[in-house]
């Protein structure tokens, strides 16, 4: 197995108090923007990049003095746009093995060719739900806000609705045009988004997802290098709800310090409240910084401190024969902050804190460092030359290569998959009801509900559908 073994200290979601672009701002209204808002901005020398009157959020660029924006009719907040980056506790695993399986197992996801690798699906009792015919429905849509999706990969081909997918990352377009001409702008140049999407819904040729029929839409808000902007995330959420998403998955855990970003919290809450009121449940990652979200009062856990979301922590096998509900070494926690836990992977360490290579993993019997969450690798994944920064295709271009990740990013889509399944069975447009069903059916693990790592418990797909 080819593995990138370096584990890094978990990093906080990267945000800064300075504008991502020196003249780009997120603007909030106190009701709705004036009908001549765009022309007033233009008169100041700026451009309205986007405007959502329902949520009262706009993105404006080209103005160096934000106080001039704040003086416009209807405007009550102007905040500098910030940078968002992926928060990954370990480099992904790239096994030397591949899969050329083309036979789908939609009706029996446990029949997927590499299901033996999927400790994660067994941990959440998904096979019991599948065996009873609970597979999701194409009428339900899950939006994946991430690095894009390899929309015609073997396990996802036909599940991704490109007509409702959208990229908010124009910087990726030149790479796609150069290296992968003809590909849709939402194509995944990183691999993270494809891995996340595959846990929600998969045709189960090689790997199963929580569902096998849920429709996916790719909402690209992170670039090939795993970075984007807060404005892209907020616009992505609004795009998702406006285009019929029942569930949104945001594997964008981490946060920022309130001292320099306090007013940004209001704009975030405003957006989430709008999407929830319009029938979409958003599931978010708790983050990989190993911190107690209940006791860092100056820290805003983006986006777990928002009331209208499900915040997900991570559990995983420290060894192949270990307890799959062991809190992941990287996961954020907090009794009030965490709603539920999901499988995100784990590792074991010696007394000195060194990562241990342990035997027995079905993908690497000779030893490995972590309980990875697997998917196909995006065939359009690129590598950036460390000296020149020039991107080039990787071995994933064959379309048969596999990729494993660990993180609360991986725990989150298991919950989004369960939410999608429940929408199929209990109806659209009731996010609070779906959230309650997820929490009430969770297994109480790790201290009978008293542990700060699990919230209401680790999700149980079988229990959630009444088994």
C-alpha positions, 0 to 999 in steps of 0.5 A: 500500500502506498500511504502518506503517513504523516499525521499533522496536528489538527488545525483550526479552520483558517480564517483571517480578519482581513478580506480574502480579496482586499475589496470583497465584502459580505453585506447584510440587509435589515430586511431586503436590499433596495431595488436600486442596490446594484446601481448604488454600488456601481455608482461607488465603483463596486460590483455586486457579485451576488445578491439574495434578497430572501436571505438578505445577503450580498457579496460586493467587490471593488470598493476599498472603503466599506463604510461607503457600503454601510451607508447605503439604504437597507444595509446593516452589516458589512464584513470582509470576506474570509478564507476557509480551508479544509481541516484534515488531521492526516494526509489521505491513504492511497493504496496500491490496489484498485477496483475495476468493478462495474457491477452495481449493488444498489439493492444490496449495498452490503454486496459491494466488492470492498464492503469488507473494508467498510467498518464505518457502515457496519458501525452505524448498523446500516446493513440492517436498514439495507436488508429491510429495503431502506435504500433512500429515494431519488426524489431526495436531494443532498447537496455536497458543499465541498471540493466538487464531485467526480460525478461519473466515477464508478460508484457515483455515475448517475447519482449526481444531478449536474443541472442543479450543481454549481461551482463557486470556485472560478480559479479551478476552471483554468486547470480543468480547461487545461488538463481535463477539457470538457469536464463540468466546473464542479469536477473534483480536483482534490478528492475530498468532495468525492469521498464525502459524497460517496458516504451519503449515496453510492451505487455500491459497486465497490463501496457502499454509501448510507443510501444507494438512491439519494440524488446528489448535487455538487456545490463546489465551494473549495478549490483543488487546494482545499480553500475557498471563501466564506462568501462562497460557502454562504452562496453555496448554501443558498444555491442548495436550498434554492435548487431543491436540496433537502439536506446539505453536507458541510464537511468544513469543520473548525472555526475562528476567534470571535474577537476579530470576527464577531459580526460575521457570526450574525451573517452566518446565522442569518443564512442558516436560519433562512435555509432551515426555514425553507426546508433544508437540514444542514449537517456540519463537521465539528472540526479536528482541533481536539478542543472542547467547544463548550469551554472556549468562549472566544471560539466560534465553531464554524458552523457548530455554534449555529442553532439550525444545524446538526453538529457531528463529532467523529469515532473510529477503530484505533485498531482493526479489532478495537472499539469502533466507537472510540472517540477519534484522536482529532475530534472536537467535542463538547456536551452541548456543542455536539449533536451526534457522532459518526464514523470518521476514522481513528489511529492508535498511539504509544505512551510517547504520543507516536503513531502506531502501525498495527496489523490486521487491516483488510486492505493492508494486513501487514499493518497500517496507521488508521481506520480510513473511510474509503471511496474511489479517488477522483480521476481528476485529482491533481498534484501541485509541484511543491516548487513551481505550483504547477498542477498535474494529473495523478495516478487516479486518472485511471478511474479505478484508484481508491482513496481513504480519509479520516476526519470529522469531514468523513463522520458528517456525510454518514449523518447526512446520508441518514438524514436523506434516508429519513426524508425519503421515509418521513417527508420533505420540508421538515428539517427539525423533525428529521434532526430530532429523529436522528438524535432520538435513534442514536445509540448511547455510547461512551458513558450512557450519554454523559460523555462530551464526545457523542452528543445524543449518541452515535447514529444508528441507521437501523434504529432510525428506520424502526428496526 
